[in-house]
Each structure stands twice: as structure tokens, then as C-alpha cells.
């Protein structure tokens, strides 16, 4: 029996080496890049303080254990995977990401990162965006050895890509401390222009690496998260300075995506209006079944917005009635509302088209 198993494993390795795996025609891979809003566990494998691998994170995940997601349960990529009928993508650093699991795609996101390399330096060892793109190249080499270069390119070209960057460049860089290095170097309008110019290079590189359907989220309402309410708001109103940052950044990002699409001659980049999506449940939480959009479920201090979510924190008994899980991140219930707009939102939310339209178009292609 042991010799049979050894022979079987050897044959399997030979098949893999020959690239004889085939991609099911209906398969749509999914690749994720960005920060803690979309990280599903890469930072678990790194020596960094930006991690979510201890309770009560994951309290509502199917296993009821922390996974590295900055959520009580599922995050945005998980729910998008559900919607497109795919398995959840594994973190790129996970040892489980091998063999047939590579066909599903990969999540390269890392909590704490931004558009700029100096964003999140306080978290030390995180996967900056240029490294995420290097890993994407490495992934493609691994995939090519599995299914061959032609099928590998077809899978990547036909994949859905999500990238979420920008929030940390304000919260954990420009506004991290009073008179930060970047705020002394740039006025806010100049800083935003600099971010957009750097983001253009990242998005162009994604296209060079084969991405053809890229959902690009703008920054959410940065001044309305519990952490910023705790630090900056006496009345519970959103902080106007951080809101001004988003108001400058997001329209320029939308314009950048339109310009890139025009240069390419195709709707490669889809602008996701994260502010508009979030503001629905932030300004009228009761309409979405929430009791509050100001107080985080897990935390301490005003609005539960000070410090990290830990076992010593206040923890709400019902996560479904809180828009925010911790000081910065939406609850699973809020993530589901967000993804529903990805799927069916009008051009005010998803420009030039929503995800349902993309999937229908790609199915006919």
C-alpha cells in the first residue's frame, strides 16, 4: 500500500510538472491587493503589529476563530467571492496556496500599507504594494508551471481584481501625528496630487501584469470612523479635515481611472465610490438595521475608538446592529451592504458599470 501511494504521489508530481491541469471554462479567478480592509491573513505570517489573529477577531467567522481578517466575520473579498460563486482566495503567504488552489486566485493584501512606501512604517514588516505586485509575478510563474503559460495568461486576463489603497496614506501617514513629515513637505492638495501620480504607476503596472478587470475603491469616509471620532470629534460629527482629504482624493482618482481607460481603449478600471456606499449607513444607520454607526462593537474609550480590539476590550453581544466592528473596519453586516452596491449599484456607486454587468459581459465574451 505504501509503495502504491508513493507511486501515486510521484505520478501526480509528474502531471503537475507537465502542466496538465486544465482551467474549467467557467472559472473566474480573483486577485486582491491593498490594505487591512481586504487583507485576509497575510500579516499572520509576518513579524508585524498590524495583525488580527487573536480573539475576538473572527468571533462570527464560520470557525469562530481569528483568521487575520480585520472583521468579526467575513470581509469584502470573502463576500465578493460568494457573489461570483468562487471559493475564498487564500492569502498569498499561506502554505495552503498550492496546486489546484492556485486556480482560484490569491489575496496579496497586507494591513497597514498605502500607496506610498513610507505609509505604515510604524507597523514594520508589512507587504508594501510594490512587493504585492512582485508576488503577483511570482504567483504567475507558479501558475504557469502548473497549467502552462497560455492557460495561465488566459486565467489572469479573465480574472477579477480588487485593489483598495489610499486610506492609510492619510490616517497612518499625513495625519498620523501633528506636523508629520509628509504634512511639512506637502500642502494637502499637493499631497493628493502626489498620491494620484504614484497610484497611476501602480495601476499601470497591474495592467502590464495582465489585469483586465480592476475594481478600484476610493477612500471611505475617513473622518467618520470611530477612531477619528474619538481623536478629533467632540460632538460625534465626522472630522472635517479628514473628510476634506477624501473629497480631494476621490474625484481625482475617478478622473485617473477614466483617463487610463481612455488610453487603453477599454473599461479596465472600475471606480468604486466607497464614500457614497458607506455614507448611506453612516448617516442613517437605522435604515440598514444598525443601532449605531459611531460606536465600534469592539474597543475602548470614546466611541470604542481608542486602541486595538483585544480580549480586554468592550465587545457588543450582537455584531449585526453595529456598522463598525473595530475602530477602523466595518462589521460583516456592513461589508455585505457594501458588496451589494458593488454588485448592483448605479453609476453613482460603480462607474462605468457594476459587478453584475461585468460578470454578464464577461460570460458572453
DRENDO-1510 file (C-alpha; in Angstrom, 1 decimal, always signed):
<recs>
REC; n; res; u; v; w
REC; 1; UNK; +0.0; +0.0; +0.0 .
REC; 2; UNK; +2.8; +2.4; +0.9 .
REC; 3; UNK; +4.6; +1.7; -2.4 .
REC; 4; UNK; +1.3; +2.4; -4.3 .
REC; 5; UNK; +0.9; +5.7; -2.5 .
REC; 6; UNK; +4.5; +6.6; -3.3 .
REC; 7; UNK; +3.9; +5.8; -7.0 .
REC; 8; UNK; +0.6; +7.8; -7.0 .
REC; 9; UNK; +2.3; +10.9; -5.5 .
REC; 10; UNK; +5.2; +10.6; -8.0 .
REC; 11; UNK; +2.7; +10.4; -10.9 .
REC; 12; UNK; +0.8; +13.4; -9.5 .
REC; 13; UNK; +4.0; +15.4; -9.3 .
REC; 14; UNK; +4.9; +14.5; -12.9 .
REC; 15; UNK; +1.4; +15.6; -14.1 .
REC; 16; UNK; +1.9; +18.9; -12.2 .
REC; 17; UNK; +5.3; +19.4; -13.7 .
REC; 18; UNK; +4.0; +18.8; -17.2 .
REC; 19; UNK; +1.3; +21.4; -16.7 .
REC; 20; UNK; -1.5; +19.1; -17.5 .
REC; 21; UNK; -4.1; +20.7; -15.2 .
REC; 22; UNK; -6.8; +22.5; -17.1 .
REC; 23; UNK; -8.8; +25.5; -16.1 .
REC; 24; UNK; -12.5; +25.0; -16.1 .
REC; 25; UNK; -14.1; +27.3; -18.7 .
REC; 26; UNK; -16.4; +28.9; -16.2 .
REC; 27; UNK; -13.6; +29.5; -13.7 .
REC; 28; UNK; -13.1; +33.2; -12.8 .
REC; 29; UNK; -10.0; +33.8; -10.7 .
REC; 30; UNK; -10.0; +36.7; -8.1 .
REC; 31; UNK; -7.0; +38.7; -7.1 .
REC; 32; UNK; -6.9; +41.1; -4.2 .
REC; 33; UNK; -4.4; +43.9; -3.4 .
REC; 34; UNK; -4.4; +46.5; -0.7 .
REC; 35; UNK; -4.6; +47.1; +3.0 .
REC; 36; UNK; -6.4; +45.9; +6.1 .
REC; 37; UNK; -9.9; +46.4; +4.6 .
REC; 38; UNK; -9.1; +43.5; +2.3 .
REC; 39; UNK; -6.3; +41.5; +4.0 .
REC; 40; UNK; -7.5; +38.0; +4.8 .
REC; 41; UNK; -4.5; +36.8; +6.7 .
REC; 42; UNK; -1.1; +37.6; +5.0 .
REC; 43; UNK; +0.0; +39.6; +8.1 .
REC; 44; UNK; -0.4; +36.4; +10.2 .
REC; 45; UNK; +2.8; +35.2; +8.6 .
REC; 46; UNK; +4.8; +38.4; +9.3 .
REC; 47; UNK; +6.5; +39.9; +12.3 .
REC; 48; UNK; +4.3; +43.0; +12.4 .
REC; 49; UNK; +2.0; +44.7; +14.9 .
REC; 50; UNK; -0.7; +45.2; +12.2 .
REC; 51; UNK; -2.5; +41.9; +12.7 .
REC; 52; UNK; -5.9; +40.5; +13.6 .
REC; 53; UNK; -5.0; +36.9; +14.6 .
REC; 54; UNK; -6.3; +36.9; +18.1 .
REC; 55; UNK; -9.8; +37.0; +19.7 .
REC; 56; UNK; -12.3; +38.5; +19.5 .
REC; 57; UNK; -11.5; +38.9; +15.7 .
REC; 58; UNK; -13.3; +36.1; +13.8 .
REC; 59; UNK; -15.9; +35.7; +16.5 .
REC; 60; UNK; -18.6; +35.3; +13.8 .
REC; 61; UNK; -16.4; +33.6; +11.2 .
REC; 62; UNK; -17.6; +30.0; +10.4 .
REC; 63; UNK; -14.8; +28.6; +12.6 .
REC; 64; UNK; -15.4; +31.3; +15.3 .
REC; 65; UNK; -11.7; +31.8; +15.4 .
REC; 66; UNK; -9.5; +34.7; +14.3 .
REC; 67; UNK; -8.2; +34.4; +10.7 .
REC; 68; UNK; -6.2; +37.6; +10.2 .
REC; 69; UNK; -9.3; +39.4; +8.8 .
REC; 70; UNK; -10.0; +42.7; +10.4 .
REC; 71; UNK; -13.6; +41.7; +10.9 .
REC; 72; UNK; -15.9; +39.9; +13.3 .
REC; 73; UNK; -16.5; +37.5; +10.3 .
REC; 74; UNK; -16.2; +37.8; +6.6 .
REC; 75; UNK; -14.6; +40.7; +4.8 .
REC; 76; UNK; -15.3; +42.3; +1.5 .
REC; 77; UNK; -13.2; +39.9; -0.7 .
REC; 78; UNK; -14.9; +36.9; +1.0 .
REC; 79; UNK; -18.3; +38.3; +0.2 .
REC; 80; UNK; -17.3; +39.1; -3.4 .
REC; 81; UNK; -16.1; +35.5; -3.8 .
REC; 82; UNK; -19.5; +34.3; -2.6 .
REC; 83; UNK; -21.2; +36.5; -5.1 .
REC; 84; UNK; -19.2; +35.3; -8.1 .
REC; 85; UNK; -19.6; +31.7; -6.9 .
REC; 86; UNK; -16.0; +31.1; -6.1 .
REC; 87; UNK; -14.0; +29.7; -3.2 .
REC; 88; UNK; -12.5; +32.4; -0.9 .
REC; 89; UNK; -9.0; +33.3; -2.1 .
REC; 90; UNK; -6.2; +32.3; +0.2 .
REC; 91; UNK; -3.6; +34.7; +1.5 .
REC; 92; UNK; -0.6; +34.5; -0.8 .
REC; 93; UNK; +1.7; +33.7; +2.1 .
REC; 94; UNK; -0.4; +30.7; +3.2 .
REC; 95; UNK; +1.3; +27.4; +2.7 .
REC; 96; UNK; -2.1; +26.0; +1.6 .
REC; 97; UNK; -2.0; +28.1; -1.6 .
REC; 98; UNK; -0.6; +25.4; -4.0 .
REC; 99; UNK; -1.8; +23.0; -6.6 .
REC; 100; UNK; -5.4; +23.4; -7.7 .
REC; 101; UNK; -6.0; +26.2; -5.1 .
REC; 102; UNK; -3.8; +28.5; -7.3 .
REC; 103; UNK; -6.6; +28.4; -9.9 .
REC; 104; UNK; -8.9; +30.3; -7.6 .
REC; 105; UNK; -6.6; +33.3; -7.4 .
REC; 106; UNK; -4.8; +34.8; -4.4 .
REC; 107; UNK; -5.0; +37.6; -1.9 .
REC; 108; UNK; -1.8; +39.7; -1.7 .
REC; 109; UNK; -3.2; +42.4; +0.7 .
REC; 110; UNK; -1.4; +43.5; +3.8 .
REC; 111; UNK; -2.8; +45.6; +6.7 .
REC; 112; UNK; -1.1; +48.9; +7.2 .
REC; 113; UNK; +0.1; +49.6; +3.7 .
REC; 114; UNK; -0.6; +52.5; +1.4 .
REC; 115; UNK; +0.2; +53.9; -2.0 .
REC; 116; UNK; +3.5; +55.3; -0.6 .
REC; 117; UNK; +6.3; +53.2; +0.7 .
REC; 118; UNK; +6.6; +55.3; +3.9 .
REC; 119; UNK; +3.0; +54.8; +4.8 .
REC; 120; UNK; +2.6; +52.4; +7.8 .
REC; 121; UNK; +6.3; +52.4; +8.7 .
REC; 122; UNK; +5.2; +52.1; +12.3 .
REC; 123; UNK; +4.0; +48.6; +11.6 .
REC; 124; UNK; +7.4; +47.5; +10.4 .
REC; 125; UNK; +7.3; +44.3; +8.4 .
REC; 126; UNK; +4.3; +44.6; +6.0 .
REC; 127; UNK; +3.9; +43.8; +2.3 .
REC; 128; UNK; +4.1; +47.1; +0.6 .
REC; 129; UNK; +2.2; +47.5; -2.7 .
REC; 130; UNK; +5.3; +47.1; -4.9 .
REC; 131; UNK; +6.1; +43.8; -3.1 .
REC; 132; UNK; +2.5; +42.7; -3.6 .
REC; 133; UNK; +2.9; +43.2; -7.4 .
REC; 134; UNK; +6.2; +41.3; -7.2 .
REC; 135; UNK; +4.3; +38.4; -5.5 .
REC; 136; UNK; +1.7; +38.6; -8.3 .
REC; 137; UNK; +4.5; +38.0; -10.8 .
REC; 138; UNK; +5.8; +35.1; -8.7 .
REC; 139; UNK; +2.3; +33.7; -8.5 .
REC; 140; UNK; +2.0; +33.8; -12.3 .
REC; 141; UNK; +5.2; +31.8; -12.6 .
REC; 142; UNK; +3.9; +29.2; -10.2 .
REC; 143; UNK; +0.6; +29.1; -12.1 .
REC; 144; UNK; +2.4; +28.8; -15.4 .
REC; 145; UNK; +4.3; +25.8; -14.2 .
REC; 146; UNK; +1.0; +24.2; -13.2 .
REC; 147; UNK; -1.2; +24.8; -16.2 .
REC; 148; UNK; +1.2; +26.2; -18.9 .
REC; 149; UNK; +1.8; +29.8; -20.0 .
REC; 150; UNK; -1.1; +30.1; -22.4 .
REC; 151; UNK; -3.8; +29.0; -19.9 .
REC; 152; UNK; -2.0; +31.0; -17.2 .
REC; 153; UNK; -2.3; +34.2; -19.2 .
REC; 154; UNK; -5.9; +33.4; -20.0 .
REC; 155; UNK; -6.8; +32.9; -16.4 .
REC; 156; UNK; -5.1; +36.2; -15.3 .
REC; 157; UNK; -6.6; +38.2; -18.2 .
REC; 158; UNK; -10.1; +36.8; -17.4 .
REC; 159; UNK; -9.8; +37.4; -13.6 .
REC; 160; UNK; -11.5; +39.9; -11.4 .
REC; 161; UNK; -9.1; +42.2; -9.5 .
REC; 162; UNK; -9.8; +44.3; -6.4 .
REC; 163; UNK; -7.4; +47.0; -5.2 .
REC; 164; UNK; -8.0; +49.1; -2.0 .
REC; 165; UNK; -5.4; +51.7; -1.2 .
REC; 166; UNK; -5.3; +55.3; +0.0 .
REC; 167; UNK; -6.9; +55.5; +3.4 .
REC; 168; UNK; -3.7; +54.7; +5.3 .
REC; 169; UNK; -1.8; +57.4; +3.3 .
REC; 170; UNK; -3.9; +59.9; +5.2 .
REC; 171; UNK; -4.6; +58.2; +8.5 .
REC; 172; UNK; -1.3; +56.5; +9.0 .
REC; 173; UNK; +0.9; +59.0; +7.3 .
REC; 174; UNK; -0.1; +62.6; +6.6 .
REC; 175; UNK; -2.4; +62.9; +9.7 .
REC; 176; UNK; -0.6; +60.3; +11.9 .
REC; 177; UNK; +0.9; +62.9; +14.1 .
REC; 178; UNK; +0.7; +66.7; +14.1 .
REC; 179; UNK; +3.3; +68.2; +11.8 .
REC; 180; UNK; +4.1; +64.8; +10.2 .
REC; 181; UNK; +7.0; +64.7; +7.8 .
REC; 182; UNK; +4.6; +64.5; +4.8 .
REC; 183; UNK; +2.4; +67.4; +6.1 .
REC; 184; UNK; +5.5; +69.5; +6.4 .
REC; 185; UNK; +6.6; +68.5; +2.9 .
REC; 186; UNK; +3.2; +69.0; +1.1 .
REC; 187; UNK; +0.1; +71.0; +1.4 .
REC; 188; UNK; -3.0; +68.7; +1.4 .
REC; 189; UNK; -3.8; +69.5; -2.3 .
REC; 190; UNK; -0.2; +68.8; -3.4 .
REC; 191; UNK; -0.1; +65.6; -1.3 .
REC; 192; UNK; -3.2; +64.3; -3.0 .
REC; 193; UNK; -1.8; +65.1; -6.4 .
REC; 194; UNK; +1.4; +63.2; -5.4 .
REC; 195; UNK; -0.6; +60.2; -4.3 .
REC; 196; UNK; -2.6; +60.2; -7.5 .
REC; 197; UNK; +0.7; +60.3; -9.6 .
REC; 198; UNK; +2.1; +57.4; -7.6 .
REC; 199; UNK; -1.2; +55.4; -7.8 .
REC; 200; UNK; -1.1; +55.8; -11.6 .
REC; 201; UNK; +2.2; +53.9; -11.7 .
REC; 202; UNK; +0.7; +51.1; -9.6 .
REC; 203; UNK; -2.4; +50.7; -11.7 .
REC; 204; UNK; -0.4; +50.8; -14.9 .
REC; 205; UNK; +1.8; +48.0; -13.6 .
REC; 206; UNK; -1.3; +45.9; -12.8 .
REC; 207; UNK; -2.3; +46.2; -16.4 .
REC; 208; UNK; +1.2; +45.3; -17.6 .
REC; 209; UNK; +0.9; +42.2; -15.4 .
REC; 210; UNK; -2.3; +41.1; -17.1 .
REC; 211; UNK; -5.1; +42.5; -15.1 .
REC; 212; UNK; -8.1; +43.4; -17.3 .
REC; 213; UNK; -11.0; +43.9; -14.8 .
REC; 214; UNK; -9.9; +46.0; -11.9 .
REC; 215; UNK; -12.2; +47.3; -9.2 .
REC; 216; UNK; -10.5; +50.3; -7.6 .
REC; 217; UNK; -12.1; +51.6; -4.4 .
REC; 218; UNK; -11.7; +55.2; -3.4 .
REC; 219; UNK; -11.2; +56.1; +0.3 .
REC; 220; UNK; -14.1; +55.7; +2.6 .
REC; 221; UNK; -15.4; +58.5; +4.9 .
REC; 222; UNK; -12.1; +58.7; +6.8 .
REC; 223; UNK; -13.3; +61.3; +9.3 .
REC; 224; UNK; -16.4; +59.2; +10.3 .
REC; 225; UNK; -14.7; +56.1; +11.6 .
REC; 226; UNK; -14.8; +55.5; +15.4 .
REC; 227; UNK; -11.0; +56.1; +15.8 .
REC; 228; UNK; -11.2; +59.5; +14.3 .
REC; 229; UNK; -14.4; +60.4; +16.2 .
REC; 230; UNK; -12.6; +59.5; +19.4 .
REC; 231; UNK; -9.5; +61.5; +18.5 .
REC; 232; UNK; -11.0; +64.5; +16.7 .
REC; 233; UNK; -14.7; +65.0; +17.4 .
REC; 234; UNK; -16.4; +66.4; +20.5 .
REC; 235; UNK; -19.9; +66.3; +19.0 .
REC; 236; UNK; -19.8; +62.9; +17.2 .
REC; 237; UNK; -19.8; +64.6; +13.8 .
REC; 238; UNK; -17.3; +63.5; +11.2 .
REC; 239; UNK; -14.0; +65.3; +11.3 .
REC; 240; UNK; -14.0; +67.9; +8.5 .
REC; 241; UNK; -10.2; +67.9; +7.8 .
REC; 242; UNK; -10.1; +64.1; +7.1 .
REC; 243; UNK; -13.3; +64.5; +5.1 .
REC; 244; UNK; -11.6; +67.2; +3.0 .
REC; 245; UNK; -8.8; +64.8; +2.3 .
REC; 246; UNK; -11.2; +62.3; +0.8 .
REC; 247; UNK; -13.1; +65.0; -1.0 .
REC; 248; UNK; -9.9; +66.0; -2.8 .
REC; 249; UNK; -8.6; +62.5; -3.4 .
REC; 250; UNK; -11.6; +60.6; -4.7 .
REC; 251; UNK; -12.6; +62.8; -7.6 .
REC; 252; UNK; -9.0; +62.8; -8.9 .
REC; 253; UNK; -8.9; +59.0; -8.6 .
REC; 254; UNK; -12.1; +58.7; -10.7 .
REC; 255; UNK; -10.6; +61.0; -13.3 .
REC; 256; UNK; -7.4; +59.0; -13.3 .
REC; 257; UNK; -9.3; +55.8; -14.0 .
REC; 258; UNK; -11.3; +57.4; -16.8 .
REC; 259; UNK; -8.0; +58.7; -18.3 .
REC; 260; UNK; -6.4; +55.2; -18.1 .
REC; 261; UNK; -9.5; +53.5; -19.7 .
REC; 262; UNK; -9.4; +56.1; -22.5 .
REC; 263; UNK; -5.7; +55.4; -23.1 .
REC; 264; UNK; -6.2; +51.7; -23.2 .
REC; 265; UNK; -9.5; +51.9; -25.2 .
REC; 266; UNK; -11.4; +49.6; -22.8 .
REC; 267; UNK; -13.2; +49.7; -19.4 .
REC; 268; UNK; -10.4; +48.0; -17.5 .
REC; 269; UNK; -10.7; +50.1; -14.3 .
REC; 270; UNK; -14.0; +50.4; -12.4 .
REC; 271; UNK; -14.2; +53.3; -9.9 .
REC; 272; UNK; -15.9; +52.2; -6.6 .
REC; 273; UNK; -17.4; +55.2; -4.7 .
REC; 274; UNK; -16.6; +54.0; -1.2 .
REC; 275; UNK; -17.7; +57.3; +0.4 .
REC; 276; UNK; -21.2; +57.1; -1.1 .
REC; 277; UNK; -21.5; +53.4; -0.3 .
REC; 278; UNK; -20.5; +54.0; +3.4 .
REC; 279; UNK; -22.4; +57.2; +3.9 .
REC; 280; UNK; -25.8; +55.6; +3.4 .
REC; 281; UNK; -25.4; +53.6; +6.6 .
REC; 282; UNK; -23.3; +56.2; +8.4 .
REC; 283; UNK; -25.9; +59.0; +8.1 .
REC; 284; UNK; -28.9; +56.7; +8.5 .
REC; 285; UNK; -27.9; +53.6; +10.3 .
REC; 286; UNK; -31.4; +52.6; +11.4 .
REC; 287; UNK; -32.5; +52.3; +7.8 .
REC; 288; UNK; -30.0; +49.5; +7.4 .
REC; 289; UNK; -30.8; +47.8; +10.7 .
REC; 290; UNK; -27.9; +49.3; +12.7 .
REC; 291; UNK; -28.3; +50.9; +16.1 .
REC; 292; UNK; -25.2; +53.0; +15.7 .
REC; 293; UNK; -22.6; +53.9; +13.1 .
REC; 294; UNK; -20.5; +55.9; +15.5 .
REC; 295; UNK; -19.6; +53.4; +18.3 .
REC; 296; UNK; -17.4; +50.4; +17.3 .
REC; 297; UNK; -18.6; +47.0; +18.5 .
REC; 298; UNK; -15.1; +46.2; +19.9 .
REC; 299; UNK; -12.8; +48.7; +21.6 .
REC; 300; UNK; -12.5; +51.1; +24.5 .
REC; 301; UNK; -12.7; +54.8; +25.2 .
REC; 302; UNK; -15.0; +57.2; +23.4 .
REC; 303; UNK; -16.9; +55.5; +20.6 .
REC; 304; UNK; -14.8; +52.4; +21.4 .
REC; 305; UNK; -12.4; +54.1; +19.1 .
REC; 306; UNK; -9.2; +54.2; +21.2 .
REC; 307; UNK; -6.5; +51.5; +20.8 .
REC; 308; UNK; -6.8; +48.0; +19.5 .
REC; 309; UNK; -9.7; +45.5; +19.7 .
REC; 310; UNK; -8.5; +42.8; +22.2 .
REC; 311; UNK; -9.9; +40.3; +24.6 .
REC; 312; UNK; -9.8; +43.0; +27.2 .
REC; 313; UNK; -12.0; +45.4; +25.1 .
REC; 314; UNK; -15.7; +46.1; +25.3 .
REC; 315; UNK; -17.4; +43.7; +23.0 .
REC; 316; UNK; -21.0; +44.1; +21.8 .
REC; 317; UNK; -23.2; +41.0; +22.1 .
REC; 318; UNK; -24.9; +41.5; +18.6 .
REC; 319; UNK; -22.5; +42.5; +15.9 .
REC; 320; UNK; -25.3; +42.8; +13.3 .
REC; 321; UNK; -26.5; +46.1; +14.9 .
REC; 322; UNK; -23.1; +47.8; +14.6 .
REC; 323; UNK; -21.9; +49.4; +11.4 .
REC; 324; UNK; -18.3; +49.3; +12.7 .
REC; 325; UNK; -16.6; +46.2; +14.1 .
REC; 326; UNK; -13.5; +48.0; +15.5 .
REC; 327; UNK; -12.1; +51.5; +15.4 .
REC; 328; UNK; -11.5; +51.4; +11.6 .
REC; 329; UNK; -13.2; +48.5; +10.0 .
REC; 330; UNK; -16.8; +47.7; +9.1 .
REC; 331; UNK; -18.7; +44.7; +10.6 .
REC; 332; UNK; -19.5; +41.7; +8.4 .
REC; 333; UNK; -23.1; +43.0; +8.2 .
REC; 334; UNK; -21.8; +46.4; +6.8 .
REC; 335; UNK; -19.4; +44.6; +4.5 .
REC; 336; UNK; -22.4; +42.7; +3.0 .
REC; 337; UNK; -24.2; +46.1; +2.4 .
REC; 338; UNK; -21.0; +47.4; +0.7 .
REC; 339; UNK; -20.7; +44.4; -1.6 .
REC; 340; UNK; -24.4; +44.6; -2.5 .
REC; 341; UNK; -23.6; +48.0; -4.0 .
REC; 342; UNK; -20.6; +46.5; -5.8 .
REC; 343; UNK; -23.0; +44.1; -7.4 .
REC; 344; UNK; -26.0; +46.2; -8.4 .
REC; 345; UNK; -25.1; +49.8; -7.6 .
REC; 346; UNK; -25.8; +52.6; -10.2 .
REC; 347; UNK; -23.1; +54.6; -11.8 .
REC; 348; UNK; -23.0; +56.9; -8.8 .
REC; 349; UNK; -21.6; +53.9; -6.9 .
REC; 350; UNK; -19.8; +51.9; -9.6 .
REC; 351; UNK; -18.5; +53.7; -12.7 .
REC; 352; UNK; -18.7; +52.9; -15.6 .
REC; 353; UNK; -20.5; +49.7; -14.5 .
REC; 354; UNK; -21.3; +47.4; -11.6 .
REC; 355; UNK; -20.0; +44.0; -10.9 .
REC; 356; UNK; -23.2; +42.2; -12.1 .
REC; 357; UNK; -22.8; +43.9; -15.5 .
REC; 358; UNK; -19.1; +43.0; -15.7 .
REC; 359; UNK; -19.9; +39.3; -14.9 .
REC; 360; UNK; -22.7; +39.2; -17.5 .
REC; 361; UNK; -20.4; +40.8; -20.2 .
REC; 362; UNK; -17.5; +38.5; -19.4 .
REC; 363; UNK; -19.8; +35.5; -19.6 .
REC; 364; UNK; -20.8; +36.4; -23.2 .
REC; 365; UNK; -17.3; +37.2; -24.3 .
</recs>
